[in-house]
Structures are given as C-alpha cells and as structure tokens.
Amino acid sequence: MEVDSNLGYGKLVFWQRVVDFSCAIANLIRPEKCSMCSVVVVIVSLLATIACGQETTNLVRNPSFEALNDTGYAQDWTRGTLGRPAQEIITDQSTAHSGKYSMRLGINPNTFLTTAATPVKVKPNTRYFITWWCKTEGLRQARAYLFLQTNKAQRTLTDGNQYLTTGWTQHFAEYVTTAEETTLSPTLTTHDMGGGPCLAWFDDVGIYEDSFPPAIKALYESRMKSESTALVISKTAVLTVWADNLAARIYRADGLPSHARPAETFALSAARNEQNYFQLSVIPAADLVDLVLVPGELRGPGKIPAFSIQWWPVGYANIKTVRSQTTRLGPTPDPLLPAGPTAAPLGINTTFLIGIKVPKGTKAGNYRGLVTIKASGKTIGRIPISLRVYDFTLPDDPVFRTIITFSPEFMFRYEKRPQLEIVKDISIVLAEHGIRGYGARIAVDAKILNGKVICDFTKFDERISWVLDNLRFNAFFLGPLFGGGTGEGWGELHRKWLGMELLSEDFNKYFPDYMCQIGQHLREKGWLDKAYVYLWDEPESDYFDKVVALQKLALKGDPAFKIWETTSPANRAFWGVVKAWSVPFGRPYFDENFVEQRRAVGDEIWVYNIPCSLEIAPQDHRLWFWQAARYGAIGAQLWNATFYHDIDPWKTITPMPHPVGRGATSLYYYDAGQAILLYPRPGGGLPYASLRLKLLQKGLDDFGYLNMYEATVASKSSAKVAQIKMREVASALVRDMQKWNRDIKLMEKIRNKLAEEIESAAVK
C-alpha cells in the first residue's frame, strides 16, 4: 500500500485503513464483550467520518518513512551523532507497520541512539497529540522510546517506553507547549544499559494540534476507557459523585473524566488487618459548605464497624518548579487533611480519601454498606461501598523492612515543642503506615576522661527504647555518621569525633573502645540485632579505603556489628566488612551477579532510595515494592521524609537546590516533593500524611501478599520453586528494574489472584 509522504498516517489506501482500524478495535474489546455488531458499528462510524472529509493534518513530514533520499534513507529524518548511527539506523524494507518501510534502530552500547524528524512549527501554550508505532526485539536491558526535542529542551512523554520482545504497539501521548516553544521534533531513540544486541522499529509517527484525526481518536479514547479506573457513582442535577483508585491524581479543575464509567458501587478487597483505600470526588452544582462524610457499618457474613472507615479531605501541594518539564504545575493533590467540615465549590472536584481497615476477627466474605454525604447537616448523597474480605490475616509488622530518615528541625518554624516530641510524632505517623525502621542515626554520647572513653547511654536509651517498645520498630541506624552523601569527598567537611581527626592516632586508639562499650550495652538491652552501624553515606571510590578503615575500627570494637553502607556490592573494597548493603535500585548499581554473591555469604540486601517525588507516576511508588520482591530485597531505605529545604511546603513543594560536590561548587536540583512524605501541621502536633505515603503503605502490603504466596507454594514444593514462581508473578508488572507495567487493573487482578491462592491454602 502507498502512503502520501506529506500527510502520512491516516492517508492509507481506503480498504487498508478500514481493515487496520477494525482489527485494532477488535483487539481492544475484551473477547467476552466483543461482537461483530460492535465492530461493524465502529467501522460504519469511521466510514461516515471519512466520507464527510473530516481530517486533521499530521504535522510530521514523511511520518511513515516511505519517501527516501538518494542514499536510501528516509527524507526529512536525520541520524543522530552518538556512536555508530550510520550502521545502527536504517530505513528497513523487511518489516513495516504500514507501507513498505519502517525505521530500524539498533543499539549503541551503554548509551543512546537517535534519529530525529525535521522540526515542525507549533504554537505556544497549545496541546498537541502524539502517536507512533513501535516493535522491539530483545530489549531486556534497553528501551525504545520517542521524546520531543523542542526549541527549548528535551521533553519526555508518559507513554514513551517499550521493552523486551514486543510486536507492533501503538503509543499515545499529549503535550502542551510552553510559552516559549515554537518547534517540536519527534526523536526516535534506543537506550542501552549493558544488555547486548537488540533492535527496535518505528513507524507511522504523528503530531496533531488539538485532537487526533477521527480514526486515531477513536482508538485513543477506546484505550483510555479500557484502562480507566474512574467510576461515576451518582449523577444528578445538583451533585455528581465519582470515585477512583488510590493512584489517581484528581485535580480540582479537571472535573469528571470523559472516560469514567457508570457503576453502582466502588468495590474493594482486603485481607484481615489490612487497610485499603479509594478516592471519592464530588462536583456540586452550587457552592456547598460544611460538607462531611458519615460512614456506616458494613454488613456481610459479619459486621465491620463504622469506626473502621476513615476519611480525609485531599489537600493540594503547589508545584512551581520542576526537573521534568512534563510535570503539571500548580495545585497538585497530595496532603491528607484532618476529617472535618469541608467547603465544596460549584463545578470543580472536591476529593476525599476513604480508608477501610478490616479488623482481625472479621469473617471472610462480601460486605456492603454506605457512606453518607452531608452538607450543612442535610443528607445530599449516599455512596454504596462493597468490600471482599479474604480469609487470611496480614501481620501487624510488614515482612518487608523499611528505614526512613527525617529532619525534625524543619518543623521548628511550625511549632516550639522540644525536638524529641516532634521526633515521636513523626515516628508515630510513619509507624501507622507500616514503617518499622528508625532512621535518625543516633550516636551514643561520650567523652574522654583520664585517658578512657566514658559513654553516657541516657539519651540514646530514651529514644531507642521508646520506638522499640511503643512502635515495634525492628531496626535503627547507629551513628556517628561522619560524612558523605553529597559528593563532598573525604576532605575537611567530614565531622570529627570528640575533637579528633578521623583515622588519627588518638581516634584509632579510642574509637574501638567506644564501639566495644556500645556493643556490650546493646547486648544487655537485647538490641544488637536491630542496630545498623552507619558511619559514612554514599562513599566514592577515591576514598573507599578510608571508609573501610573506619568500619574495621568499629568491628574491632565488636565483630558482631552489622555495618551498613549505601553502595553497590560491585565495590569489592567493602566485601567482608559491610553486612547490610543499601543498594541504589537500578542499573548498573544493582548488579544481580554481585548481589547474589553477597547474599550467598549471608549479607543483607536492602534497596535505596524509596521513590518520593511528585514528578513520577503515582503507581511507581507502589510498583517499586513489587520490584523489591522480584529481586529478593529484604528492606528499603529512604533518606528523608521531611526535607523542607528553604521552603514552606504549604506554599511550594520543591526543595531549594543544595550545594554538592567537592568544595560544594555544584548545585543539586530536586524534584517537586522529593524527600517529602509528611506535611507539617500548622500549630504543631502529628504531621499530615500524604497520598504518596499511602501508596508506599500499599506497596508494603503487596510485598506481604507476594511473600505469603511464596510461602504457600513452598509448603507444596520447595523454597527454590516457590521463589521462582513468586518472581514470575512479580514479573508481570516488573519487566526489569524501573521498567514497569502501570496497568492498575492488571495489578488488582494479580493481587486478587494471589489472595485467592493464599486463602485456598489457609482453608486447607
């Protein structure tokens, strides 16, 4: 079939277009709901549209690569300059999505390969719709994607990546130009991270202003509806009520999603002792004041009391500056405010998070109940809820361990209480969400008296005993932390110890004695197995030897200490010294070969850093824990949850840049919301949680499901077989590190299947 190289996609020969479109629609419709009639209706609608001559122009020149220049390469497309573009990028006649040709990209080892279209003129502050087709072969540690090169910057797209071996797949994206952008150039790219030879093909690239042409628009909207989790619960002349899952970002001004489907109830599932969530949004036809939610009890085989149902108004963080230019600016849903009367302005979303905690003694089965919506004391709506309770119980303490550091000093501008009280409040909120690791990096007070080290355990014992006894924490960082973390090097910025220079003669004499006394004290208290000695953060290779020398001095004091380090097991200098590796969770740092070697000798494998940014997809906060399960980590670290660096998080949520590097000569720029999971309560008290913290909590629960499933399989076969099967299940969502399937419906389907397997084994 021939393609008009100027108009491209959408200008195929008539019957080819009809056949392609009808096949695509048939593939999108689920088999149990598919009928020839529905396909015929879509085709007829398409024919009518075509007949009316309605067409949206594709701005990309030669979008299907059918026009070739004298060298046999696609006109209006330029090869990139990195690596071997002339060898690795060709116009390929052996395979195509439409027409005769496609663009085939190979791999530049450990780097990028690109080919870009001639830039097209665009309007500032205008929405553009982008589509392309891609086919991949062998992209295990590589990705194929399309990004936009504008006259100002590179812009990544949300549906940009394709992995592994995958047939022709259509991608869709939307992009709004900035006030200064006047050109866009779609750039086809492969990015290799050490995975070896592989290939990607691209075809039928399109950029359209304001809307896709009718044929593509129908596909796009059909996919959006099939992937949508938004449900319209009630819609009247005075009030629209709709609901969505925890990972949805519901913006005030967006109103009701066009792809929302009608439903009688919002259905959830949970094990006993699990809390699950959904978001409820109301759009009133007139301003409402004092709006509150009144949960009722759920009834089924037993009763779930109304007090087991909590609700929070969803607040908004203000995103003013970002690192990713595709991040939406302005008020962004995240902080969770205390339950109480809430104003609901007309015509916009007012959103609430609802959480249902299933009591331990609840009978398994299906439950139903209502949440009543009241405004000014009058009932204005009733929302049905259905909940399936599984016949097993999640443990009080998540099997996956977490240590989260926080900075209480950033709270001082909001309250004047002693720091220890603030620390306790932060710890309480984290513990409510499954965190059982104390990340404050506590050091034992000491002094040198008459040539001997004298330790004072008073403050240390007060802090550690409180979190262990009251919050059931199972891990804590033991300092002193001397330096690292900002690329500062060994130099003058590291801290001294009791006035002594690190690794000086006096230090080498007294520090082992100090650590010996601490080890003996921890044994007496029964805390030694919970302590992780954290002396240096993120060391760099030119002074590994000095950090190792520090750690060996600690082990000289007590060989049973677990030395913690945030580094890759590929750094052999730490072998035999570090016992708990906090490994940056991505390639090349997390190398399975080195990880397995250290695991085999009994070292603990933790992963670093728990996602904590408003610039990533919400589902990523949860999928990260599925990745941890697939790669066998036992716990995770987050470096901060209250990092309000030079900001008021209620006014702007992006921490100010921080000096880093040798001599602090560079600046590190943060994502919006990076290292902020809690919001300070004005006037003091328990800080507010966030939607992202709830997603982290559900990630811990998901890991628990996978762990219980693995135990279920192991009871029938072997531990090795069980591990393989569990990782196969996780692989349905985690293709490779940081390569995830964000399909929320698929996640729920897999999770429910796991629950049924666990439930079945428990019943037997």
N, C-alpha and C positions, 0 to 999 in steps of 0.2 A: 504494500500500500504506500502511496505517496503522501508526503506531508508538505504543506506550504511552509517554507522555512521562515517566512516573515511573521505568520500568525501562529504557527506551531500547534501545540496541543489544543484540541477542540476543532481542528480542521482536517481530521482524517476523512477518508472516503466514507460516505454516508453509512453503509451497512457495517463497516468495521467499527464505527463509533457506536452503533446500536448494539452490536454483539458484545463489544468490550464492556459497555455500560451495564447491559442486562446481566452479564456474568458477574460483574463486580457486585451488583445489588444482590444477586442470588447468594453470593458468598458471605455477604454481610448479614443477611437474615438467618436467624438460627433455624436449623432444619425442622425443629418441631413446630415452628411458626411459619415456615415457608410454604407458599403455594404458587402454582403457575399463575393464578389470577393476580396475585400481588405483583409479580414480576411484570406481567402484561400491563397492569395499570401504570407502573413506573415508566415502562417503555413508551406507552401511549402519551404520557405526560411529556416525556422527553421529545417525542416526535412533534408534538404540538408546539413546544418551545422552539425547536429548530425551525419549524415551518414559519413561525412568526418572525424569524430573523433576529431574535434577541441574542446578542453575543457581546461578551466582554473581552477586550483586547489583551492578549498576553504581551507584556512589555519586554520580555526576553527575546533577543534576536537569536534565530537558529536554535530554538529550545530543544529540538529533538535530534540535533546533530546531523541532519540529512544533507545540508549544504557543506561541501568540502572545498578546501583550497587546493592549490597546485601540489602541495606536499601530501595530500590525503588526510589532512587534519581538519576538524570542524571549524568552519568560518566563525568569526566573532567570539572565539574562545581562545584564551591564552594559557600556555603551560606555565606552571609555577617555576620558581628558580631554585628551590631547595633540592639537594640530592641529585637524582637521575631522571628528571621529568621527561626527557625525550625518549628514554627507554621504558619508563613505567606508565606513561599516559598515552593511550592510543585511541583513535576512533575505531571501534570494533564492529565488524560486519557479521561476526559469528553469533551474536545474540543481541536482541533489542526488545524493549517493551512494545514499541510501535515503530513502524517504518523499517528501514534497513539497518540503521546504525544505533549504537549507544556509545557512551564514553566509558572506557575502562581504565581504572586506576589500580596500579599495583601498590607496593609499599616501599617507602624509604625507611630503612632500619632505624628504629628508635627516634623517629622524627615524623614530620608531616610531608604530605604531597598534595599539591593543589592545582586546580585549573579553574579559571575564573571567566565569567561571561563579560562581554563588553558592558560597562556601566550604563544603566538606564536612568533617565531623568525621572525624578519623583518630586512630590510636593511635601513641604514641611508639615508636621503635625497632621499627618494623614495615615489612615490604616491601609495596609497592604496585605494581601492574602497570597501565600506562597505554597506551592506544591511541587513535588518531584517524586520520581520512582527510583528505587534502588534495589539491587540484587547483590548479595555478598557470598563469598566462599572462603571459609577457613579463618574468619576474623575472631580468633579466640582471645588474643591479647592485642587487639586492634579495633578500631571503629571506623565506620564510613559515615560521613555526615555532610550537611550543607550549612554554611554560615553566610551571612550577608556582610560584604565589605561596603561600607558607606564612605562618603567623602570625609567622614569624621573618625570612624572607628570600625572595629570588627564587632558584629552582633551575632551572638549565638541564638539558636532557636530551640524551643521547648521539645519539639518532636524531631530533633536533629540526628540522633544516633541510630546506627544499625550494626548488629554484631553477628558473629558466628557464620553458619551457612544458612542463608535465608533467601527464599525466592523473591520475585519481583513484588515489592511492597510500596504502596503509595504513602507518602508523608505529607502532612498538612501543617501549616503554621500561620500565625498572624504577627504582623509587626507594625508598630506605629512609629513613624519617623519623628525625630526631634525637630525643634525649631530651626536647627542649623543644617539639617541633612537635605541634600538635593539630588544625590545619586545613590543607587543600590547596585551592587554587583553580586549575584549569587555565585558562591565559590564552592566547588565540589572538593572534598577533602578526604584523605585517609590518614589516620594517625596510628603509628605503630609503637607499641611499648615492649618490644622484645619477643614477639610471638612467632616470628618466622614468616615465610612467604604466604601471601593471601591476596585476594582480588576483590574489587568492587566495581559494579557497573551502575551508571546513572543514565536516566532518560527522561524526556518529557518534563522539563523544568518550566515552571510558570510563575510569573508575578503579576498580580491583578490589583487594580485600585478599587477599593471599597467593597468588592464582592467577587467571589469566584463566578465564572460563567455557569449557567444553569446545570449542565451535566455534572461538573465537578462539585458544585454547591450541593446538589442532591446527595452525592457520595459523602461529602464532608458532614452535612447535617445528619445523615443516616448513621455515620460512625459516631458522631457526638452523642446522638441519642442512645446508641447501643452501649456506649461507655458511661453514660450519665448515671449518677447515683442520686440526683436530686428528685424528690418526690413532692407532688402537690397533695397535701393532706386535706385542705379545705379551702374553698374559694367562693366568697360571697361578695355582694355589692359593697360591704363595709370592711371586710377583712380577708386577706389572703394569708394562709399559713402553709409553709412548706418546710421540708426537712432535708438534711444531707448528712453525710458521714463526718467523722472527726477530722479527716484530712482536707475537707473543703475549705477554701478561703472565701467567705461570704462578705463581699464589700457592700457598704450601705447603698451606694448609688446604682448598683447593678440590677436591682430588682429581682424579679422571678426569672430564672434561666429559661430560655426558649426551649431547651431540650428536656425540661422537667416533665416527669410522667405522673399521671394521677395514681393515687394509692389510698387505701382505706386506713392504713396504719404504717408506722415505721417499725420494722422488725429487727430485733437484735438477738444475739445469742451470747451465752456466757457460762462458764463453769461456776461452781460454788466458790465463794471467796474471791471472785473476780468482779471488777468494776468495768462496765463498758459504757460507751458514750455515743451520742449523736447530737447534731445541731438542729435547733428549731428556729425558724425565722418568721417574723410577722410583718406584713405590709398593710398598714391600715389606710382607709380612705379618708380619714380625718385624724388630726393630732390626738394622741392618747397620752394621758398622764397616769402615774402610779400603776403601771402595768406590772402584774406579778403572775408567777406560775404557782399553782397549787396541785402538787402530785397527790394521787390517790393510791391505795394499795393495789398490788397486782394479785390476781387470783388464778389458780390453776389446780394442780394436784395438792397444793398447799397455799400459803399466803406469803407474799413479800410485803412487809410493812411500808407505809408511805415514807417513813423517815429514811428508808434505804435509797430513796430517789433524791438526788441533789440537783440543784441548778445554779448557774452562774450567768449573769449578763456578760456578753463578749464585748470587751473594750477594744480600743484601737491604738496602735503604735504609729507614730508619724515617721515615715521613711522620706528623708530629704536627700541623702547622698548614698550612693551605691557603688559597688565594684562592677557588677554585671548590669550592663545597660538595658537588658531585657526585664529587669526588675521593675515592678509597678511602683511608682512613687505615691506619696500621700498616705492618708489613714489606712492602716492595714490591720485586720483582725488578729489579735494575739492575747493580750492580757485578759484574765478572768476576774471579774469584779465580784464583790460580795452579793449574795442574793438579797434582793430588796426592790422596792418600787422603782420602776424604770420608765423614762419617757420614750414614747414610740412616735416619732414624727410621721406625718402622712407621706405615702408614696415611696418610702425607702425601707430598706431592711433594718429591722431591729432583731438581733440574733442572741440566742441563749444556748449554752451548752447544758445538756442534760446527762447525768451520770447515774447508772443503776448499779448498786453494789449488792450482789447476791449473798445473803447470809449463809454461813457454813452448813446449817442444818436444813436448808431448803430441799424439798423433794424435787427430783428431776421431772421435766415435762414442760408443757407450753402454758404460759401465763399471759393474761391480758389485763389492761387497766387503762385509766385515763389520767391525763394532766389537764387541769382546768386553767384557762387563761382568763384573768380578771383585770379590769381597768376601773379605777375609782370605785372599787368594791363590787362591781357588777360583772357577771359572767358574760364573756363575749366569744368564747370558743371552748371546745373540748377536743383534746388530741388523743386518739387511741394509740396505745403502745402494746406491742406484742413482744414477748421475750421467751426464747427457748433456753431452759436451764439444763445443762449437761450433767450426767451422773458421775462426776468426779470433782475433786476439790483442788484448787491451786494452793500451794503452800503460802504461809504468811510471809516468808522471806524468799524472794525470787532466786532461782538457781543460778541465774547469771548475775555476776557481781559487778558493782559499779562504785567508783570513787570519783566524786565531784568536788573540785576545789571552788571556793568562793571568796570574795573580798568584802568583809563586813564594813571596812572603813568607808566604802562608797555609800553606806546607809546613813552616815552621820549627819548629812545635810537634812535628812527627813525626821530624825529623832535624836534625843540626847541621852538615851539609856546607856548603861555600861556595855562595852563591846561583847562581853560574854553572853549577855541576854539576847543581843542581836544574833550572835552565832547560834544560840539554841533555837531561836525562831526559824532561821534559815534551815537548820538541820531538821526541824520538825516537818517543814513543808516538803523537803526532799525525801524524807523517810516515808511520808504519806504516798509518795509516787514510786516506791519500790527501791529507793536508793539506800544502800546499806554500807557505804564506804565514806569515811570521814576524811576529807581532802585538805584539812587545814595545815598539814605539815608541822606538827607540834614538836618542839625541841624541849628537852629537859634543861631547866635552869642549873647552872653550875658555877663554881668559882675555884680558884687555886688558893689553897691555904696551907702554909708551911710545907710547900712542895708536894701537896697531894690534891687530887681532884675531889671536891665535895659537891655532890649532887643534891638538889632540892626538888623532890617529886611532887610538892604540894599542888601547884597549878596544873601540872601535867596530869596528875591523878584525877583532879576535879573534872577536867574536860573529858578525858577518855572514859572514865567510869560513867559519866552522865550519858554519853551517846551509846555506850555498850549496854548499860542497864535499862535505859528508858526507850531507846530507839532500836535496839537489837542490831546495832552496827556490827559488821563482821570483819572490817578492815580499816586501818588508818595509816596515814603517812607519818613516819618518824623522821624528824629532822636531826640536825640542822641542814637546811637547803642552802648550799653555799653560792650557787650561781647557775648561769646558763639560761636557755630559753629564748634569748633574743639575739643570738649570734654574736654575743659580746666578746667571745674568746675567753682565755684564761686570765688575761691582764689584770688591771687594777680594780675592775668593777666588782670582782667577787668579794664576798664577805669574809672577814677574818673571824677567828674563833677565840673568844676570851682575850682579844688583843693580839693573838698570834697569827702570823702569816701561815697560810696553808702549806703543808709539807715542810715547814721549817723544822729545825732540830727539836725545839720545845713542843711544837704541835705533834710531831711523830712520837714524842715521849708520853704526852698526856692524853691524847685523843683515844688511843686504845683502852686506857684505864676508864675513861668516861663511858665508852661504849660497853665495857665489861660490866660496870655497875648498872647500866640501863638494862642489859640483857638479864642480869640476875634479878632485878626488880620485876621485869616483865614476866619472868618465870614464876615468881612468887605470886603475882597477881593473876596468872593464867592467861596472859595477853600476848605471849611471844608469837604465837602462830598467826595473830591478827595484824602484827606490825610489819610494815614495809619500809625499809631504810632508804630514804630518798635524799641523796646528798647533792646530786647535780642533775639539771634538767637539759635534755637535748644537747648532749656533748657533740663537739665537732672533731673531725679526725686528727687535726694537728695537735690536740692535747688529750687524746684518749688515754695516753699513758699516765697523765697526772690524775685524771678522774679515777682510773683503775687503782692507782696508788692510794687515793682517798678511801675507796671502797674496801681495799685489802686491809687498811688500818682498822676499819670498822669490824671486819671479820676477825682480825687479830684479837679484838676485844671479846667477841663472841662469834664463833664459827657458825652458829645456828641462825644468825640473822638472815632474813630474806632481803637481798639487795635488789632494789627497784631501779630500772632505767628506761627512759623514753628513747629508744633507739631500735635499729633493726638487728636481728640475730645474725645478719650477714657480717656485722662488725665483730670479727673473731677476737679482738682485743678483750672483750668482756666475757668470753667463754670461761666457765668455771668460777666466775665471780658473781655475775648477775644471776639471780634465781627467778626474778619476775620481770619479763620483758613487756613493756608497753609499746607495742609496735605500731607505727603510723600505718593506718589501714588502707593501703593502696600500693600499687606497683610504682617503683621497684622495691620499696622498703619491705613489704610483706612478701618475702620470697618463700614459697612453700617448702623448698628443699631445706633451707636453713631453719625454718620454723620447726619442721618435723625432727631435725637433728637435735634441737634443744629440748623439744617436748619429750623425745625418747630418753633423755637422761634425767627427766623429772622436773625440768624448768617449767614455770607457769607462763602461758601465753595470754597476755591481755592485749587489747587493741585501743588505738588512740587516733583521732580525737572524736568523741561522740558528736554527731552533727548538731550544730547550734547556730543557725543562721536563718534569717527571713528571706534570703535570696535563693534558696534551694526549694525544690518541690516539697510540699508538706509531707508527702508519703515517704520521702527519703529518710526522715527522722526515724521512721518505723522499720523500713526495709534494711537499714544498717544492721539491725539486730538479727534479721534473717541471714545476712551475710556473715555475721559473727558465728552463727550456728553452723553454717556451711563450712567455714574454715576452722572450726574447732576451738575458738577462743573461750576462755572461762570467765572473762570480765572485761570491763572497759573503763577508760579514764576520760574525763572532761576537765580542761584546765581552769575553767571559770564559769560561774552561773550568774554573777552579779557584777560584770565588768562595765560599770558606767564611767568609762574613762573620759573625763572632761565633758560629760553630757548630763542632762536631766532626761532620763528615759521616757518621761511623760511628754517631753517636747520634741525630742529627736532620738531615734533608736540606734543610730550608727556611732559607735565609739570613735573618738578623735584619733588620728594617726599617732602611732607610738614610735619613738626613736629605737632603732635596732642596728645591729652590725657592729663591727669593730670601731670603737670610738663613737658609737651612736650617730653615725654620719648618714644613715638612711632612715626612711620612714616606712612603717608597715601600715597599710590601709586595710581597715576592717570591713567585712560585710555588714549590712544592716542587721542588727540583732545578734551579731556574733558574740558568743560567750555571755549571753543574757537570756536566762530562762525564767527569772523571777523579777517581779516589779515591786519597788518599794511602796509600802502602804503609807499614804500621807498621814502624818501624825504619829506613826510608829505602830508596831505590832507585827503579826505574822505577815510576811510579804505575799503578794498575789502570785498565784501560779499562772501558767500560760498554756495556750493550745499546744505549743511545741513540747512542753513538759508532759502533757497528757499523751502525746504521740510517743514520747520516749517510754512512758509507763506501759503503753500497749505493746511497744517493741519488746519490753521485758516479759510481758505475758506471752507474746508469740514465741519467744525463745523457750519459755516454760512449756508450751504446747509441744514444740519440737522435741524437747528433752524427754517429756513424758511419752511421746510417741516412740522415741528411740528405746526407752526402757521397755515399752510394750513389745516391740519387735525382738529385743534381746531376750525377753522371757520365753520366746518361742524358738529362737535360733541361737545366735551368738552375738557378742558385743560388736565384733567386726562387721558382721552383716547388718546389724542394727544401725551402726554409724553410717555405712554406705547408703542404706535406704533413707535415713533421715536427711543426709546431704543431697540425695536425689530429689527429695521433696522440696528442699530449700532452693534447689537449682531452677525450679520452675519460675521463681521470682528473681533469683540472683544468678545471672548468666556468668558473671565474672565480677571481680572486685569493682565496685562502683558502676556496674553495668546492670541495671535493674529493670524489671518489668513492673511499671507503676499501675497496672490494671487493678484497681481496688476490688472490683468484683471477683477477679481471679484469686486475689489474696483471701477474701472471705470464703470463697468456695474451698480453697485448700485448707484453710483453718477449720472450717466446719467438718471437712473430711477427716482431718487429724483428730478432732474432738470425738467423732463417731468411732474411730479406731480405739482411742483411749477408753471411751465409755464402754465399748463392747468388751474390752479386756477386763475392765473393772467389774462388770456384771458377772463375767465368768468366774 
